[in-house]
Amino acid sequence: MPLHNIKIDLSVRNYDTKKLPQAYQLAGLSDFHKDILNEKYEDGFDIYGRNGQAQDGIDILGRFHNNTIGTQCKRLDIDLTLKLIIDEIAKTDKSDLKLSKYIFATTCPRDKNRLYID
């Protein structure tokens, strides 16, 4: 996925987070996010590769209406930066997959003072 075709949307989705466990408490962030994607997109998503294997910036892969969607899940207790996101997107260029959409899921707390985009 060439970087010039990437639209980065950092908006927060309106999920009722009171009903969800806090992400940093989850043993399997990727599994948790995969379940959410399968609910939203009516199945078709699975973990891409396995631990220790190069995954080209993709933890979860699925298809929806002939579109290939890749997701990167990151446990972060540091500030989220645009550079980190772009570096992960750049890794997808190493794969043969033609992603229509790339989702970057993180455990960063929702805090206007912690989200720094340079």
DSSP file with accessible surface (Angstrom, degrees, kcal/mol):
  #  RESIDUE AA STRUCTURE BP1 BP2  ACC     N-H-->O    O-->H-N    N-H-->O    O-->H-N    TCO  KAPPA ALPHA  PHI   PSI    X-CA   Y-CA   Z-CA
    1    1 A M              0   0   33      0, 0.0    92,-0.2     0, 0.0    91,-0.1   0.000 360.0 360.0 360.0 106.2    0.0    0.0    0.0
    2    2 A P    >   -     0   0   57      0, 0.0     3,-1.7     0, 0.0     4,-0.1  -0.320 360.0-128.7 -61.6 139.3    1.9    3.1   -1.2
    3    3 A L  G >  S+     0   0   71      1,-0.3     3,-1.7     2,-0.2    87,-0.0   0.805 104.3  65.7 -61.5 -29.3    2.0    5.8    1.5
    4    4 A H  G 3  S+     0   0  154      1,-0.3    -1,-0.3     3,-0.0     0, 0.0   0.691  99.1  54.1 -69.8 -13.6    0.7    8.5   -0.8
    5    5 A N  G <  S+     0   0  109     -3,-1.7     2,-0.4     2,-0.0    -1,-0.3   0.356  86.4 109.7 -96.1   4.9   -2.6    6.6   -1.0
    6    6 A I    <   -     0   0   41     -3,-1.7     2,-0.5    -4,-0.1    95,-0.0  -0.682  48.0-167.0 -89.1 129.3   -3.0    6.6    2.8
    7    7 A K        -     0   0  189     -2,-0.4     2,-0.6     2,-0.0    -2,-0.0  -0.976  15.1-149.8-109.1 120.9   -5.7    8.7    4.5
    8    8 A I        -     0   0   64     -2,-0.5     2,-0.6     2,-0.0    -2,-0.0  -0.832  12.8-172.8 -97.5 120.2   -5.1    8.7    8.2
    9    9 A D        +     0   0   83     -2,-0.6    -2,-0.0     1,-0.1     0, 0.0  -0.950  10.5 173.9-113.9 110.6   -8.2    9.1   10.3
   10   10 A L        +     0   0   71     -2,-0.6    -1,-0.1     2,-0.1     2,-0.0   0.177  34.3 131.3-101.6  16.7   -7.5    9.6   14.0
   11   11 A S        -     0   0   60      1,-0.1     2,-0.5     0, 0.0    -2,-0.1  -0.354  60.3-117.8 -70.7 151.2  -11.0   10.2   15.0
   12   12 A V        -     0   0   76     -2,-0.0     2,-0.2     1,-0.0    -1,-0.1  -0.761  26.0-129.5 -90.6 129.5  -12.4    8.3   18.0
   13   13 A R        -     0   0  124     -2,-0.5     2,-1.6     1,-0.1    -1,-0.0  -0.495  19.8-116.5 -77.1 150.3  -15.3    6.0   17.2
   14   14 A N        +     0   0  161     -2,-0.2     2,-0.3     2,-0.1    -1,-0.1  -0.522  55.1 150.9 -90.0  71.2  -18.4    6.3   19.4
   15   15 A Y        -     0   0  122     -2,-1.6     2,-1.8     1,-0.0     3,-0.1  -0.768  58.4-110.9 -95.0 148.8  -18.4    2.8   20.9
   16   16 A D    >   -     0   0   82     -2,-0.3     3,-1.7     1,-0.2     4,-0.2  -0.599  40.1-178.6 -78.5  87.2  -19.9    2.4   24.4
   17   17 A T  G >   +     0   0   73     -2,-1.8     3,-1.0     1,-0.3    -1,-0.2   0.655  69.3  75.9 -68.9 -12.9  -16.6    1.7   26.0
   18   18 A K  G 3  S+     0   0  193      1,-0.2    -1,-0.3    -3,-0.1     4,-0.1   0.770  95.9  50.4 -66.8 -23.5  -18.2    1.2   29.4
   19   19 A K  G <  S+     0   0  171     -3,-1.7    -1,-0.2     2,-0.1    -2,-0.2   0.511 101.5  76.6 -90.6  -6.7  -19.3   -2.2   28.1
   20   20 A L  S <  S-     0   0   71     -3,-1.0     3,-0.1    -4,-0.2     2,-0.1  -0.812  85.9-111.8-105.9 146.9  -15.9   -3.3   26.9
   21   21 A P        -     0   0   66      0, 0.0     2,-0.2     0, 0.0     5,-0.1  -0.405  47.1 -92.8 -68.4 151.1  -12.9   -4.4   29.0
   22   22 A Q    >   -     0   0  101      1,-0.1     3,-1.9    -4,-0.1     4,-0.4  -0.496  34.2-130.7 -66.7 132.7  -10.0   -2.0   29.1
   23   23 A A  G >  S+     0   0   29      1,-0.3     3,-1.6    -2,-0.2    -1,-0.1   0.832 103.4  60.6 -58.7 -35.0   -7.7   -3.0   26.3
   24   24 A Y  G 3  S+     0   0  144      1,-0.3    -1,-0.3    83,-0.2    -2,-0.1   0.714 101.4  56.1 -69.1 -14.7   -4.6   -3.0   28.5
   25   25 A Q  G <  S+     0   0  126     -3,-1.9     2,-0.3     4,-0.0    -1,-0.3   0.573  86.1 103.1 -87.9 -10.0   -6.1   -5.7   30.7
   26   26 A L    <   -     0   0   31     -3,-1.6     3,-0.4    -4,-0.4    -3,-0.0  -0.550  59.6-155.2 -80.3 135.3   -6.6   -8.0   27.8
   27   27 A A  S    S+     0   0  107     -2,-0.3     2,-0.5     1,-0.3    -1,-0.1   0.871  92.8  36.3 -72.1 -35.8   -4.3  -11.0   27.4
   28   28 A G     >  +     0   0   27      1,-0.2     4,-2.5     2,-0.1    -1,-0.3  -0.731  61.7 170.0-123.5  83.7   -5.0  -11.1   23.6
   29   29 A L  H  > S+     0   0   18     -2,-0.5     4,-2.7    -3,-0.4     5,-0.2   0.916  83.6  50.6 -58.4 -42.8   -5.4   -7.7   22.1
   30   30 A S  H  > S+     0   0   34      1,-0.2     4,-2.7     2,-0.2    -1,-0.2   0.917 110.9  48.1 -63.7 -42.2   -5.3   -9.1   18.6
   31   31 A D  H  > S+     0   0   83      2,-0.2     4,-2.2     1,-0.2    -1,-0.2   0.911 112.0  50.3 -64.0 -41.4   -7.9  -11.8   19.4
   32   32 A F  H  X S+     0   0   47     -4,-2.5     4,-1.8     2,-0.2    -2,-0.2   0.946 113.6  44.4 -60.8 -47.5  -10.2   -9.1   21.0
   33   33 A H  H  X S+     0   0   30     -4,-2.7     4,-2.6     1,-0.2    -2,-0.2   0.889 109.8  56.2 -67.5 -37.3   -9.9   -6.8   18.0
   34   34 A K  H  X S+     0   0   40     -4,-2.7     4,-2.7    -5,-0.2    -1,-0.2   0.922 106.6  50.8 -59.1 -42.7  -10.4   -9.8   15.6
   35   35 A D  H  X S+     0   0   94     -4,-2.2     4,-1.8     1,-0.2    -1,-0.2   0.900 109.7  49.9 -62.8 -40.3  -13.7  -10.5   17.3
   36   36 A I  H  X S+     0   0   51     -4,-1.8     4,-2.7     2,-0.2    -2,-0.2   0.933 111.7  48.5 -63.5 -43.9  -14.8   -6.9   17.0
   37   37 A L  H  X S+     0   0    6     -4,-2.6     4,-3.2     1,-0.2    -2,-0.2   0.909 109.6  52.1 -63.4 -41.3  -14.0   -6.9   13.3
   38   38 A N  H  <>S+     0   0   23     -4,-2.7     5,-2.4     1,-0.2     4,-0.4   0.857 112.2  46.8 -64.7 -32.3  -15.9  -10.2   12.7
   39   39 A E  H ><5S+     0   0  162     -4,-1.8     3,-0.5    -5,-0.2    -2,-0.2   0.938 117.2  42.2 -71.2 -46.0  -18.9   -8.7   14.5
   40   40 A K  H 3<5S+     0   0  111     -4,-2.7    -2,-0.2     1,-0.2    -3,-0.2   0.912 125.3  33.1 -67.8 -44.4  -18.7   -5.4   12.5
   41   41 A Y  T 3<5S-     0   0   20     -4,-3.2    -1,-0.2    -5,-0.2    -2,-0.2   0.193 112.6-108.1-103.3  15.1  -17.9   -7.0    9.1
   42   42 A E  T < 5S-     0   0  150     -3,-0.5    -3,-0.2    -4,-0.4    -4,-0.2   0.922  70.6 -57.1  62.4  48.6  -19.9  -10.2    9.5
   43   43 A D  S   <S+     0   0  112     -5,-2.4    20,-0.1    -6,-0.2     3,-0.1   0.077  86.8 113.5  76.4 174.1  -17.0  -12.6    9.8
   44   44 A G        +     0   0   52      1,-0.3    19,-0.7    18,-0.1     2,-0.4   0.444  53.4 115.0 104.7   2.9  -14.0  -13.3    7.5
   45   45 A F  E     +A   62   0A   8     17,-0.2    -1,-0.3   -11,-0.2     2,-0.3  -0.866  33.6 163.4-109.6 141.5  -11.2  -11.9    9.8
   46   46 A D  E     -A   61   0A 101     15,-2.3    15,-2.6    -2,-0.4     2,-0.1  -0.967  46.0 -81.0-147.8 163.8   -8.4  -14.0   11.3
   47   47 A I  E     -A   60   0A  55     -2,-0.3     2,-0.6    13,-0.2    13,-0.3  -0.436  45.8-133.8 -65.5 134.5   -5.0  -13.6   12.9
   48   48 A Y        -     0   0   65     11,-3.0    -1,-0.1    -2,-0.1    10,-0.1  -0.844  62.8 -29.2 -97.4 117.6   -2.3  -13.1   10.2
   49   49 A G  S    S-     0   0   37     -2,-0.6     2,-0.3     3,-0.0     6,-0.1  -0.307  83.1 -86.5  75.7-159.6    0.8  -15.3   10.7
   50   50 A R    >   -     0   0  167      4,-0.1     3,-2.0    -2,-0.0    -2,-0.0  -0.919  51.0 -63.3-144.3 169.2    2.0  -16.3   14.2
   51   51 A N  T 3  S+     0   0  159     -2,-0.3     3,-0.1     1,-0.3    -2,-0.0  -0.254 120.9  20.1 -56.5 137.2    4.2  -15.0   17.0
   52   52 A G  T 3  S+     0   0   92      1,-0.3     2,-0.4    -3,-0.0    -1,-0.3   0.342  99.7 113.1  85.8  -6.2    7.8  -14.6   15.9
   53   53 A Q  S <  S-     0   0   79     -3,-2.0    -1,-0.3     1,-0.0     2,-0.2  -0.799  77.8-107.8-101.2 139.3    6.9  -14.5   12.2
   54   54 A A        +     0   0   88     -2,-0.4    -4,-0.1     1,-0.1    -1,-0.0  -0.491  37.1 179.0 -64.0 126.9    7.4  -11.4   10.1
   55   55 A Q    >   -     0   0   40     -2,-0.2     3,-1.4    -6,-0.1    -1,-0.1   0.283  37.6-123.6-117.7   6.6    3.9  -10.1    9.4
   56   56 A D  T 3  S-     0   0   41      1,-0.3    39,-0.2    38,-0.1    38,-0.1   0.866  75.2 -51.1  53.6  42.3    4.6   -7.0    7.3
   57   57 A G  T 3  S+     0   0    5      1,-0.2     2,-0.5    34,-0.1    -1,-0.3   0.643 114.9 113.3  76.5  13.2    2.7   -4.7    9.7
   58   58 A I    <   +     0   0    0     -3,-1.4    14,-0.2     1,-0.1    -1,-0.2  -0.974  28.6 163.9-125.1 124.1   -0.4   -6.8    9.7
   59   59 A D  S    S+     0   0   16     12,-3.5   -11,-3.0    -2,-0.5     2,-0.4   0.715  76.2  30.4-101.6 -32.7   -1.8   -8.7   12.7
   60   60 A I  E     -AB  47  71A   0     11,-2.0    11,-2.4   -13,-0.3     2,-0.4  -0.990  67.1-172.5-131.2 138.0   -5.3   -9.3   11.4
   61   61 A L  E     +AB  46  70A  38    -15,-2.6   -15,-2.3    -2,-0.4     2,-0.3  -0.987  15.3 146.9-133.2 140.5   -6.4   -9.8    7.9
   62   62 A G  E     -AB  45  69A   4      7,-2.0     7,-3.1    -2,-0.4     2,-0.4  -0.973  33.7-123.6-160.3 173.2   -9.9  -10.1    6.4
   63   63 A R  E     + B   0  68A 126    -19,-0.7     2,-0.3    -2,-0.3     5,-0.2  -0.969  19.4 176.4-127.9 144.8  -12.1   -9.5    3.4
   64   64 A F  E >  S- B   0  67A  50      3,-2.2     3,-1.4    -2,-0.4   -22,-0.1  -0.938  75.8 -15.4-148.5 120.7  -15.4   -7.6    3.2
   65   65 A H  T 3  S-     0   0  136     -2,-0.3     3,-0.1     1,-0.3    -1,-0.0   0.927 129.1 -51.6  48.7  51.9  -17.2   -7.0   -0.1
   66   66 A N  T 3  S+     0   0  144      1,-0.2     2,-0.4     0, 0.0    -1,-0.3   0.682 113.5 122.1  61.9  18.2  -14.1   -7.9   -2.1
   67   67 A N  E <   -B   64   0A  73     -3,-1.4    -3,-2.2    33,-0.0     2,-0.5  -0.940  58.4-138.0-109.4 135.7  -12.0   -5.5   -0.1
   68   68 A T  E     -B   63   0A  20     -2,-0.4    32,-3.3    30,-0.4    33,-1.4  -0.814  20.9-166.8 -93.5 126.4   -8.9   -6.7    1.7
   69   69 A I  E     -Bc  62 101A   5     -7,-3.1    -7,-2.0    -2,-0.5     2,-0.4  -0.962   3.4-168.0-119.9 126.1   -8.6   -5.1    5.2
   70   70 A G  E     -Bc  61 102A   0     31,-2.4    33,-2.7    -2,-0.5     2,-0.4  -0.885   3.3-163.9-112.0 145.9   -5.4   -5.3    7.3
   71   71 A T  E     -Bc  60 103A   0    -11,-2.4   -12,-3.5    -2,-0.4   -11,-2.0  -0.993   8.7-158.9-131.6 137.0   -5.2   -4.4   11.0
   72   72 A Q  E     - c   0 104A  10     31,-2.7    33,-3.1    -2,-0.4     2,-0.5  -0.958  11.5-159.8-110.3 128.4   -2.1   -3.7   13.2
   73   73 A C  E     - c   0 105A  11     -2,-0.5     2,-0.4    31,-0.2    33,-0.2  -0.953  11.4-177.8-111.1 127.2   -2.7   -4.0   16.9
   74   74 A K  E     - c   0 106A  55     31,-2.6    33,-1.5    -2,-0.5     2,-0.7  -0.986  23.4-146.9-130.0 125.1   -0.2   -2.3   19.2
   75   75 A R        +     0   0  112     -2,-0.4     2,-0.4    31,-0.2    31,-0.1  -0.804  35.4 177.2 -81.7 117.5   -0.1   -2.3   23.0
   76   76 A L        +     0   0   21     -2,-0.7     4,-0.1     1,-0.1    -2,-0.0  -0.988  36.3 166.0-130.0 133.8    1.3    1.2   23.8
   77   77 A D  S    S+     0   0  135     -2,-0.4     2,-0.2    31,-0.1    -1,-0.1   0.045  70.6  78.7-122.8  18.1    1.9    3.0   27.0
   78   78 A I  S    S-     0   0   99      1,-0.1     2,-0.1     0, 0.0    36,-0.0  -0.712  99.1 -73.0-113.3 172.2    3.9    5.6   25.2
   79   79 A D        -     0   0   68     -2,-0.2     2,-0.4     1,-0.1    36,-0.1  -0.430  46.8-123.2 -68.9 136.5    2.7    8.6   23.1
   80   80 A L  B     -d  115   0B  11     34,-0.5    36,-1.1    -2,-0.1     2,-0.3  -0.660  33.8-170.6 -78.6 129.9    1.3    7.7   19.8
   81   81 A T     >  -     0   0   36     -2,-0.4     4,-1.7    36,-0.1    36,-0.2  -0.894  35.4-124.2-122.6 155.4    3.1    9.5   16.9
   82   82 A L  H  > S+     0   0   40     -2,-0.3     4,-2.9     1,-0.2     5,-0.2   0.880 112.7  60.3 -61.7 -35.8    2.3    9.9   13.3
   83   83 A K  H  > S+     0   0  127      1,-0.2     4,-2.9     2,-0.2    -1,-0.2   0.920 102.4  51.3 -59.6 -43.6    5.8    8.4   12.6
   84   84 A L  H  > S+     0   0   38      2,-0.2     4,-2.0     1,-0.2    -1,-0.2   0.934 112.2  46.4 -59.6 -45.1    4.9    5.2   14.4
   85   85 A I  H  X S+     0   0    7     -4,-1.7     4,-2.4     2,-0.2    -2,-0.2   0.946 113.7  47.6 -63.5 -46.6    1.7    4.9   12.3
   86   86 A I  H  X S+     0   0   58     -4,-2.9     4,-2.8     1,-0.2    -2,-0.2   0.903 109.3  54.2 -63.8 -39.3    3.5    5.6    9.0
   87   87 A D  H  X S+     0   0   67     -4,-2.9     4,-1.2    -5,-0.2    -1,-0.2   0.907 110.3  46.9 -60.9 -40.4    6.3    3.1    9.9
   88   88 A E  H  X S+     0   0    8     -4,-2.0     4,-0.7    -5,-0.2    -2,-0.2   0.908 112.1  49.9 -68.6 -40.2    3.7    0.4   10.4
   89   89 A I  H >< S+     0   0    5     -4,-2.4     3,-1.3     1,-0.2     4,-0.5   0.920 105.9  57.1 -62.8 -40.9    2.0    1.3    7.1
   90   90 A A  H >< S+     0   0   35     -4,-2.8     3,-1.4     1,-0.3     4,-0.3   0.834  96.8  63.6 -60.9 -31.8    5.3    1.2    5.3
   91   91 A K  H >< S+     0   0   77     -4,-1.2     3,-1.6     1,-0.3     4,-0.3   0.812  90.4  66.7 -62.0 -28.8    5.8   -2.4    6.4
   92   92 A T  G X< S+     0   0    2     -3,-1.3     3,-1.4    -4,-0.7    -1,-0.3   0.747  84.7  72.1 -67.3 -20.4    2.7   -3.4    4.4
   93   93 A D  G <  S+     0   0   80     -3,-1.4    -1,-0.3    -4,-0.5    -2,-0.2   0.737  88.4  63.6 -64.4 -21.0    4.6   -2.6    1.2
   94   94 A K  G <  S+     0   0  154     -3,-1.6    -1,-0.3    -4,-0.3    -2,-0.2   0.673  93.1  78.8 -76.2 -17.4    6.7   -5.7    1.8
   95   95 A S  S <  S-     0   0   14     -3,-1.4   -40,-0.0    -4,-0.3   -39,-0.0  -0.480  80.3-131.4 -90.4 163.3    3.7   -8.0    1.5
   96   96 A D  S    S+     0   0  163     -2,-0.1     2,-0.2     2,-0.1    -1,-0.1   0.397  73.5 114.4 -88.1   0.4    1.9   -9.1   -1.7
   97   97 A L        -     0   0   48     -5,-0.2     2,-0.8     1,-0.1    -2,-0.1  -0.494  60.8-146.1 -75.1 141.7   -1.4   -8.1   -0.3
   98   98 A K        -     0   0  179     -2,-0.2   -30,-0.4   -97,-0.0     2,-0.3  -0.850  23.1-157.6-107.4  92.3   -3.3   -5.2   -1.9
   99   99 A L        -     0   0   19     -2,-0.8   -30,-0.2     1,-0.2     3,-0.1  -0.536  21.3-172.5 -76.4 135.0   -5.0   -3.7    1.1
  100  100 A S  S    S+     0   0   69    -32,-3.3     2,-0.3     1,-0.3   -31,-0.2   0.700  80.0  17.3 -88.7 -28.2   -8.1   -1.6    0.5
  101  101 A K  E     -c   69   0A  96    -33,-1.4   -31,-2.4     2,-0.0     2,-0.4  -0.996  63.2-160.4-147.7 142.7   -8.2   -0.4    4.2
  102  102 A Y  E     -c   70   0A  35     -2,-0.3     2,-0.5   -33,-0.2   -31,-0.2  -0.994   8.8-163.1-128.1 125.8   -5.6   -0.4    7.0
  103  103 A I  E     -c   71   0A  37    -33,-2.7   -31,-2.7    -2,-0.4     2,-0.7  -0.926   4.7-159.6-111.6 130.6   -6.7   -0.1   10.6
  104  104 A F  E     -c   72   0A  41     -2,-0.5     2,-0.4   -33,-0.2   -31,-0.2  -0.930  14.3-172.8-110.1 107.9   -4.3    0.8   13.4
  105  105 A A  E     +c   73   0A  15    -33,-3.1   -31,-2.6    -2,-0.7     2,-0.3  -0.875   9.3 172.3-105.5 133.5   -5.7   -0.3   16.8
  106  106 A T  E     -c   74   0A  44     -2,-0.4   -31,-0.2   -33,-0.2   -83,-0.1  -0.930  42.2-132.4-139.7 160.7   -3.9    0.7   19.9
  107  107 A T        +     0   0   20    -33,-1.5   -83,-0.2    -2,-0.3   -32,-0.1   0.306  59.7 136.3 -92.0   5.0   -4.2    0.6   23.7
  108  108 A C        -     0   0   29    -34,-0.3    -2,-0.1     1,-0.1   -31,-0.1  -0.294  62.1-111.6 -53.0 133.8   -3.3    4.3   24.0
  109  109 A P        -     0   0   69      0, 0.0     2,-1.2     0, 0.0     5,-0.1  -0.349  28.8-106.3 -67.2 149.4   -5.7    6.0   26.5
  110  110 A R        +     0   0  156     -3,-0.1     2,-0.3     3,-0.0     3,-0.1  -0.679  68.2 138.5 -77.7  99.2   -8.1    8.5   25.1
  111  111 A D    >>  -     0   0   70     -2,-1.2     3,-2.2     1,-0.1     4,-1.2  -0.907  51.0-148.1-150.8 115.6   -6.4   11.6   26.3
  112  112 A K  T 34 S+     0   0  184     -2,-0.3    -1,-0.1     1,-0.3    -2,-0.0   0.763 102.4  54.4 -58.7 -24.2   -6.0   14.9   24.4
  113  113 A N  T 34 S+     0   0  100      1,-0.2    -1,-0.3    -3,-0.1    -3,-0.0   0.567 108.9  47.8 -86.3  -9.0   -2.8   15.5   26.2
  114  114 A R  T <4 S+     0   0   75     -3,-2.2     2,-0.9    -5,-0.1   -34,-0.5   0.605  88.7  86.9-103.3 -18.8   -1.3   12.2   25.3
  115  115 A L  B  <  +d   80   0B  76     -4,-1.2     2,-0.6   -36,-0.1   -34,-0.1  -0.758  55.1 176.2 -90.2 107.0   -1.9   12.0   21.6
  116  116 A Y        -     0   0  119    -36,-1.1     2,-0.6    -2,-0.9   -34,-0.2  -0.951  10.2-174.2-113.9 119.8    0.9   13.7   19.8
  117  117 A I              0   0   71     -2,-0.6   -36,-0.1   -36,-0.2    -2,-0.0  -0.957 360.0 360.0-113.6 113.7    1.0   13.8   16.1
  118  118 A D              0   0  132     -2,-0.6   -36,-0.0     0, 0.0    -2,-0.0  -0.355 360.0 360.0 -97.0 360.0    4.1   15.3   14.7
